[in-house]
Amino acid sequence: MSENYKVFSLAVPNGLTFCGQEIPLKKTHVAEKLDRELLVNTYWHSNTFLMMKRANRWFPTIERILEGRRNA
């Protein structure tokens, strides 16, 4: 393996929002799950590609759900 190849953990941000909702990163289990996803999607590219392929199937459903919440 090359000496120039460096593996490191990305820092979990102090604050984060998704769809206008604050993500409760002060809760340990939430921060740990975010940390896992950052690591998986940084170093396990096959999983990232798989999720991108599946996005076309799931985004229409997710968008309908979010649109319903916006109109509620």
C-alpha positions as CSV (number, residue, x, y, z in Angstrom):
1,M,0.0,0.0,0.0
2,S,1.3,3.5,-0.8
3,E,2.7,5.6,2.0
4,N,0.7,8.5,0.6
5,Y,-2.6,6.7,1.3
6,K,-4.1,8.1,4.4
7,V,-7.3,7.0,6.1
8,F,-8.9,9.2,8.7
9,S,-12.3,9.8,10.3
10,L,-14.3,12.8,9.2
11,A,-15.4,15.1,12.0
12,V,-19.0,15.1,12.9
13,P,-20.3,18.7,12.8
14,N,-21.5,20.5,15.9
15,G,-24.8,21.4,14.2
16,L,-26.7,20.1,11.2
17,T,-30.2,20.5,9.7
18,F,-32.1,18.4,7.2
19,C,-35.2,19.7,5.5
20,G,-35.3,22.6,7.9
21,Q,-35.2,20.3,11.0
22,E,-32.3,20.4,13.4
23,I,-30.6,17.1,13.8
24,P,-30.1,16.2,17.5
25,L,-26.4,15.6,17.4
26,K,-26.1,16.0,21.2
27,K,-27.8,12.6,21.4
28,T,-24.9,10.1,21.3
29,H,-26.7,7.5,19.2
30,V,-27.6,10.1,16.6
31,A,-24.0,11.4,16.4
32,E,-22.7,7.8,16.2
33,K,-25.0,6.9,13.4
34,L,-24.0,10.0,11.4
35,D,-20.3,9.2,12.1
36,R,-20.9,5.7,10.7
37,E,-22.6,7.0,7.5
38,L,-19.8,9.5,6.9
39,L,-17.2,6.7,7.2
40,V,-19.2,4.2,5.1
41,N,-19.8,6.7,2.3
42,T,-16.3,8.1,2.4
43,Y,-14.4,4.8,2.2
44,W,-16.9,2.2,0.9
45,H,-17.6,3.6,-2.6
46,S,-19.6,0.6,-3.8
47,N,-22.3,1.4,-1.1
48,T,-22.4,5.0,-2.3
49,F,-22.9,4.0,-5.9
50,L,-25.6,1.5,-4.9
51,M,-27.5,4.3,-3.0
52,M,-27.2,6.6,-6.0
53,K,-28.7,3.9,-8.2
54,R,-31.6,3.4,-5.7
55,A,-32.3,7.1,-5.3
56,N,-34.3,7.2,-8.5
57,R,-36.7,4.6,-7.1
58,W,-37.1,6.2,-3.6
59,F,-36.9,10.0,-4.2
60,P,-40.4,10.3,-5.7
61,T,-41.8,8.6,-2.6
62,I,-39.7,10.8,-0.2
63,E,-40.7,13.9,-2.2
64,R,-44.4,13.1,-1.9
65,I,-44.0,12.6,1.9
66,L,-42.1,15.9,2.3
67,E,-44.6,17.8,0.1
68,G,-47.4,16.5,2.3
69,R,-45.7,17.8,5.4
70,R,-45.1,21.2,3.8
71,N,-48.8,21.5,3.0
72,A,-50.0,20.3,6.5
